[in-house]
Amino acid sequence: MPNSLRASFDDTSSARSAAPARLPLLDVLRGAAILGTLMTNVWIFATPGSEWAFLQGTPMPDPLGEPAEALFRFLADGKFLSLLTILFGVGLAIQYDSAARRGTPWPRGYRPRALFLFAEGTLHFVLVFGFDVLMGYALTALLIARLLARSERVRRAVMWTSVSLHVALMSLITVALLAAPSDDSGNEVSDAAVDVYAHGSWFDQIAFRLENAVPLRMEPVFSFGLLVFLFLLGVRLHRAGAFTPTDRGRQLRSRMAVWGLGVGIPFNAALWLGGEEFFFLGRYVAAPVVAVGYMGLVGVALDRGWFPAFLTHGLSAVGRTALSSYVLQNVLCMLACYGLGLGLAEHFADSGPWWVMGLWATVCVFLVAASTLWLRHFSHGPLESVQRRVLRR
């Protein structure tokens, strides 16, 4: 990170003392993150064996033989998930500042919200999608909430220690994969897993997730250091004013775009071309760098009016209903791809990537339209409204 950008992050006093106001850029970024995570998740739903197939190791698309799928997945894999994680950190910092203004006890006042998010994530994991992110976010938020009440020095130490340990772990995993003998049979998905998603009932799928809960929940465990780092990065970006409509904010966003994309894209591309052994370094080390670049690029695009109004409004609507949109997109893909619904994953198993991309585009259009219509009548998304009502009691 360049010294000028690091200095801007450390100089937080003016951003924290500013009058509270809704930051439109954050809504657009949340919307982009939600639709972007679906660019990765849609392949999980569309693959025979679904979640279990990805745990067993589905082969990566060949950039030469399957350029469309390879580019689509390269642009998304890990990037938008990291972007969403950073934005959770931003949201946590905003809630902390709001609690400080109201004199609400912290972090005691935040715990019910985190526990409710964990409960929502648990239901989402059991009923809909084995790779839920809400459970991991809730547990990480409990730790970060405590750190927000500590000094900047403590937070900085935790931030850089966690990412250092994370990079070391991903490097060790990569070395182990490179040293291990190749085993092509490892990419074969078990017939039982394929059958439960193609022909099993909803209750069969629930039972399958519960029986395999430990492996399905391992991602937030081994990437916990990354979660902590990205949450704290979101806090620092917010306090540095990176999302404000000011000259300082615009300068930060330009630097984020230049450094994030200039460093992250070549780094990620090299790892992607290196083969499946570099998957962990690509998804959990290089992709977060690109996510910072994406964040800056979206900000620059809004600053310069590159986005048409309908796109800005659509992303903002999805962002304002982020929790509801995240769950709904997975429900829609479940109903479209699994045998309990349309069964498209089995029907189009050997039909190439285009139907998957078409499904992603269709779900995105539906989410934009549904969230826009909903917000014409209500101020919050449906799950957001349930959360607010429960927490008021």
C-alpha positions in Angstrom: 0.0 0.0 0.0 1.5 3.4 -1.0 2.5 5.8 1.8 0.0 8.5 0.6 -2.9 6.1 0.8 -1.8 4.7 4.2 -1.6 8.2 5.5 -5.0 9.0 4.3 -6.4 5.9 6.1 -4.7 6.9 9.3 -6.0 10.4 9.3 -9.5 9.7 10.4 -10.5 12.5 12.8 -12.3 14.7 10.2 -14.4 11.8 8.8 -15.6 10.6 12.2 -16.6 14.1 13.4 -18.7 14.8 10.3 -22.5 15.0 10.6 -24.1 11.7 9.9 -25.6 11.3 6.5 -26.6 8.4 4.2 -23.8 7.6 1.7 -25.4 6.7 -1.6 -22.2 5.0 -2.8 -22.5 2.4 -0.1 -26.0 1.3 -1.4 -24.6 1.0 -4.9 -21.6 -1.0 -3.7 -23.8 -3.3 -1.7 -26.0 -3.9 -4.7 -23.0 -4.7 -6.9 -21.6 -7.0 -4.2 -24.9 -8.9 -3.9 -25.3 -9.4 -7.6 -21.5 -10.1 -7.9 -21.5 -12.9 -5.4 -24.2 -14.6 -7.4 -21.8 -14.7 -10.3 -19.9 -17.3 -8.3 -22.8 -19.0 -6.5 -24.8 -19.6 -9.6 -22.2 -22.1 -10.8 -22.6 -24.0 -7.5 -26.3 -24.3 -8.0 -25.9 -25.2 -11.7 -23.3 -28.0 -11.1 -24.6 -31.6 -10.6 -23.9 -32.3 -6.9 -24.1 -28.6 -6.1 -22.3 -27.7 -2.8 -20.8 -31.1 -2.4 -19.3 -31.0 -5.9 -17.4 -27.8 -5.1 -16.1 -29.3 -1.9 -14.8 -32.3 -3.8 -13.1 -30.0 -6.3 -14.8 -29.2 -9.6 -12.2 -28.5 -12.4 -11.5 -24.9 -13.2 -12.6 -23.8 -16.8 -9.8 -23.8 -19.4 -9.2 -20.1 -20.4 -8.4 -21.3 -24.0 -11.1 -23.9 -24.4 -13.8 -22.2 -22.4 -13.0 -18.5 -22.6 -16.5 -17.1 -21.8 -16.9 -19.2 -18.6 -13.3 -18.7 -17.6 -13.6 -14.9 -17.9 -17.0 -14.8 -16.1 -15.8 -16.8 -13.2 -12.4 -15.0 -13.0 -14.0 -11.6 -12.7 -16.2 -12.8 -9.8 -14.4 -15.6 -7.9 -13.7 -14.3 -4.4 -13.8 -10.6 -5.4 -17.4 -9.7 -4.7 -17.4 -11.8 -1.6 -14.4 -9.8 -0.3 -16.2 -6.6 -1.4 -19.3 -7.7 0.6 -17.1 -8.5 3.6 -15.5 -5.0 3.5 -18.9 -3.4 3.4 -20.0 -5.4 6.5 -17.1 -3.8 8.2 -18.2 -0.4 7.0 -21.7 -1.0 8.3 -20.4 -2.0 11.6 -18.3 1.2 11.9 -21.4 3.2 11.0 -23.4 1.5 13.7 -20.7 2.1 16.2 -20.6 5.8 15.4 -24.4 5.9 15.7 -24.3 4.2 19.1 -21.7 6.6 20.3 -23.8 9.6 19.3 -26.9 8.1 21.1 -24.9 7.0 24.1 -25.9 3.4 23.6 -23.7 0.8 25.4 -21.2 -0.8 23.1 -20.6 -3.6 22.3 -23.4 -4.8 24.5 -26.0 -3.0 22.5 -24.8 -4.6 19.3 -24.8 -8.3 20.4 -28.5 -8.9 19.8 -28.1 -7.8 16.2 -25.1 -10.1 15.6 -26.9 -13.0 17.3 -30.0 -12.4 15.2 -27.8 -12.4 12.0 -26.2 -15.7 13.1 -29.7 -17.2 13.5 -30.7 -15.9 10.1 -27.5 -17.4 8.6 -28.1 -20.7 10.3 -31.6 -21.0 8.9 -30.3 -20.0 5.5 -27.6 -22.6 5.7 -29.9 -25.4 6.7 -32.9 -24.6 4.5 -31.3 -23.1 1.3 -27.5 -22.9 0.8 -24.6 -24.7 2.4 -22.1 -21.9 1.7 -23.9 -19.2 3.7 -21.8 -16.2 4.7 -24.0 -14.7 7.3 -23.0 -17.1 10.1 -19.3 -16.2 9.6 -20.0 -12.5 9.4 -22.0 -12.6 12.6 -19.2 -14.2 14.6 -16.6 -12.0 13.1 -18.7 -8.9 13.9 -18.8 -9.9 17.6 -15.0 -9.7 17.7 -14.8 -6.5 15.6 -17.4 -4.8 17.7 -15.2 -5.2 20.8 -12.2 -4.0 18.8 -14.1 -0.8 17.8 -14.1 0.2 21.5 -10.3 -0.2 21.7 -7.6 2.0 20.4 -6.6 2.5 16.8 -3.2 0.9 17.7 -4.9 -2.3 18.9 -7.0 -2.5 15.8 -4.1 -1.9 13.6 -2.1 -4.7 15.3 -5.0 -7.2 15.0 -5.6 -6.2 11.4 -2.1 -6.8 10.2 -1.5 -9.8 12.4 -4.6 -11.5 11.1 -3.8 -11.0 7.5 -0.2 -12.1 7.9 -1.3 -15.4 9.5 -4.0 -15.8 6.8 -1.5 -15.3 4.0 0.9 -17.8 5.7 -1.8 -20.4 6.0 -2.9 -20.0 2.3 0.7 -20.3 1.3 1.2 -23.5 3.3 -2.0 -25.0 1.7 -0.7 -24.1 -1.7 2.7 -25.7 -1.0 0.9 -28.8 0.2 -1.2 -29.0 -3.0 1.8 -28.5 -5.2 3.7 -31.3 -3.3 0.8 -33.7 -3.3 0.6 -36.3 -6.2 -2.1 -35.5 -8.8 -5.3 -37.5 -8.4 -7.8 -37.0 -11.2 -10.4 -39.1 -9.3 -10.6 -36.4 -6.7 -12.7 -34.4 -9.1 -15.4 -37.0 -9.4 -18.6 -36.1 -7.6 -20.3 -38.8 -5.6 -23.5 -40.3 -7.1 -25.3 -39.8 -3.8 -24.6 -36.1 -3.8 -25.7 -35.7 -7.4 -28.9 -37.7 -6.7 -29.9 -35.8 -3.6 -29.9 -32.4 -5.4 -31.3 -33.8 -8.7 -34.0 -36.0 -7.3 -34.2 -35.6 -3.5 -36.8 -33.7 -1.7 -36.2 -30.5 0.2 -36.0 -32.4 3.4 -33.5 -34.8 1.9 -31.3 -31.8 1.0 -31.7 -30.4 4.6 -30.7 -33.7 6.0 -27.7 -33.8 3.7 -26.5 -30.4 4.8 -26.9 -31.3 8.4 -25.0 -34.6 8.0 -22.1 -32.7 6.3 -22.3 -29.5 8.3 -18.6 -29.6 9.4 -17.0 -29.6 5.9 -19.7 -27.3 4.5 -18.9 -24.7 7.3 -15.1 -24.9 7.0 -14.6 -21.9 4.7 -15.3 -19.2 7.3 -13.1 -21.2 9.8 -9.9 -21.3 7.7 -10.5 -17.8 6.2 -11.3 -16.2 9.6 -8.1 -14.2 9.5 -9.2 -12.7 6.2 -12.6 -11.9 7.5 -11.1 -10.0 10.5 -8.7 -8.1 8.1 -11.5 -7.2 5.7 -13.9 -6.0 8.4 -11.2 -3.8 9.9 -10.2 -2.6 6.4 -13.8 -1.5 6.0 -13.7 0.4 9.3 -10.5 2.2 8.2 -11.9 3.1 4.8 -15.1 4.5 6.3 -13.2 6.6 8.9 -10.8 7.8 6.2 -13.8 9.2 4.2 -13.4 6.9 1.2 -17.2 6.8 0.6 -18.0 10.5 1.1 -18.8 12.9 -1.8 -15.8 15.0 -1.1 -12.5 15.8 -2.9 -10.7 13.6 -0.3 -13.1 10.7 -0.9 -12.7 11.0 -4.7 -9.0 10.9 -4.4 -9.1 7.8 -2.2 -11.4 6.1 -4.6 -9.1 6.8 -7.6 -6.1 5.4 -5.7 -8.1 2.3 -4.7 -9.1 1.7 -8.3 -5.5 2.2 -9.6 -3.7 0.1 -7.0 -6.4 -2.5 -6.5 -6.8 -3.3 -10.2 -3.3 -2.5 -11.3 -1.8 -5.0 -8.7 -4.7 -7.3 -8.1 -5.7 -8.2 -11.7 -2.2 -9.3 -12.9 -1.6 -11.1 -9.6 -4.9 -12.9 -9.7 -4.5 -13.8 -13.4 -1.1 -15.3 -12.9 -2.5 -17.5 -10.1 -5.5 -18.5 -12.2 -3.4 -19.5 -15.1 -1.1 -21.4 -12.7 -3.7 -24.1 -12.2 -5.9 -25.5 -9.5 -3.1 -25.8 -7.0 -3.1 -22.0 -6.7 -6.9 -21.7 -6.0 -6.5 -20.7 -2.4 -4.0 -18.0 -3.1 -6.1 -16.7 -5.9 -9.5 -16.7 -4.1 -8.3 -15.8 -0.6 -5.2 -13.6 -1.2 -5.3 -12.0 -4.6 -9.1 -11.6 -5.0 -9.4 -9.2 -1.9 -6.9 -6.9 -3.6 -9.1 -6.8 -6.7 -12.1 -6.2 -4.5 -10.6 -3.0 -3.3 -10.0 -2.0 -7.0 -13.6 -2.8 -7.8 -14.8 -0.7 -4.9 -12.7 2.2 -6.2 -13.8 1.7 -9.8 -17.5 1.8 -8.9 -16.9 4.9 -6.9 -15.0 6.6 -9.8 -17.7 5.6 -12.2 -20.4 7.2 -10.1 -18.2 10.3 -9.5 -17.8 10.8 -13.3 -21.3 9.8 -14.3 -20.4 6.7 -16.2 -23.3 4.7 -14.9 -26.7 5.3 -16.5 -29.4 6.4 -14.0 -31.3 3.1 -14.3 -28.2 1.1 -13.3 -27.4 3.3 -10.4 -31.0 3.2 -9.1 -31.2 -0.6 -9.6 -28.0 -1.4 -7.8 -29.0 1.0 -5.0 -32.3 -0.7 -4.6 -30.7 -4.1 -4.3 -28.2 -2.6 -1.9 -30.9 -1.2 0.4 -32.5 -4.6 0.5 -29.2 -6.5 0.6 -30.1 -9.1 3.2 -33.4 -10.0 1.5 -31.8 -9.9 -2.0 -29.0 -12.2 -0.9 -31.3 -14.8 0.5 -33.8 -14.5 -2.3 -31.3 -15.0 -5.1 -30.2 -18.3 -3.5 -33.8 -19.4 -3.1 -34.5 -18.6 -6.8 -31.4 -20.5 -7.9 -32.3 -23.5 -5.7 -35.8 -23.6 -7.2 -34.4 -23.2 -10.7 -31.6 -25.8 -10.5 -32.5 -28.5 -8.1 -34.9 -31.4 -8.7 -37.4 -30.0 -6.2 -38.0 -27.2 -8.7 -37.2 -26.9 -12.4 -34.2 -29.3 -12.3 -32.2 -27.2 -14.7 -28.8 -28.4 -13.4 -29.6 -32.0 -14.5 -31.4 -31.0 -17.7 -28.6 -28.8 -19.0 -25.7 -30.7 -17.4 -23.8 -30.9 -20.7 -25.1 -27.8 -22.4 -22.2 -25.4 -21.8 -22.0 -22.3 -19.7 -24.4 -20.0 -21.5 -27.5 -21.1 -19.7 -25.8 -20.5 -16.4 -24.9 -17.0 -17.4 -28.5 -16.5 -18.6 -29.8 -17.7 -15.3 -27.6 -15.2 -13.5 -28.8 -12.4 -15.7 -32.4 -13.4 -15.2 -32.1 -13.5 -11.4 -30.3 -10.1 -11.4 -33.1 -8.5 -13.4 -35.7 -10.0 -11.1 -33.9 -8.8 -8.0 -33.5 -5.2 -9.4 -37.2 -5.1 -10.4 -38.5 -6.7 -7.2 -36.4 -4.5 -4.8 -37.3 -1.3 -6.8 -41.0 -2.1 -6.6 -40.7 -3.1 -2.9 -39.0 0.2 -1.9 -41.8 2.2 -3.5 -44.1 1.0 -0.8 -41.7 0.1 2.1 -38.6 1.8 3.6 -36.8 -1.5 4.2 -36.5 -4.9 2.7 -38.7 -7.8 4.1 -36.0 -9.5 6.1 -34.6 -6.2 7.1 -38.0 -5.2 8.5 -38.3 -8.5 10.4 -34.9 -7.9 11.9 -35.8 -4.4 13.0 -39.1 -5.5 14.6 -37.5 -8.4 16.5 -34.6 -6.3 17.8 -37.0 -3.6 19.0 -38.6 -6.0 21.5 
